[in-house]
Amino acid sequence: MTYDYEIVRSDRKTLSLEITGEAKLIIRAPRRCPTAYIHSFAERKRGWIDSHMEKQRLRAESRVPLTEEEVSKLTARAKMEIPPLVERYAAIMGLKPEGIKITKAGRRFGSCSAQNRLCFSFRLMQYPIEAVEYVVVHELAHIVHRNHGSDFYALIASVLPDYKERDRILKK
């Protein structure tokens, strides 16, 4: 199967693939990367693209849109439940985030800014506490390690030895 895709160029060094919540394929590429090379990259990654597109389509079909009332309730719950988790795990890890914000992000569960401000999606409240704790620890780990390297995951594992199982919950 062939896919249309959007090429997004930026000041990066590597190529990456992204499949959005709407099952749209985006290829992120360095500014000077030849378009022909990007097309061949997409062709080489066809197996990965096929399997992930299918997963994303199934996810999109199974999603039930939330009402405004449900969003409000989940957001209020997130504002009550996530900050104490951040405080607890930050103390365990010896870290101090600069702030916590609950967002309506649809694509990611959490983020950590360069200023060590943590953001968490209200959508986390739709998952078991084990998954929420994993996202909290994951974002706190970014205060120390700005990437997803082995040291980053070693730090997470030192706090949550079962982090892989917790991560799987989010990917179902």
Secondary structure, 3 states (H helix, E strand, C coil): CCCCEEEEEECCCCCEEEECCCCCEEEEEECCCCHHHHHHHHHHCHHHHHHHHHHHHHHHHHCCCCCHHHHHHHHHHHHHHHHHHHHHHHHHHCCCCCEEEEECCCCCCEEECCCCEEEEEHHHHHCCHHHHHHHHHHHHHHHHCCCCCHHHHHHHHHHCCCHHHHHHHHHC
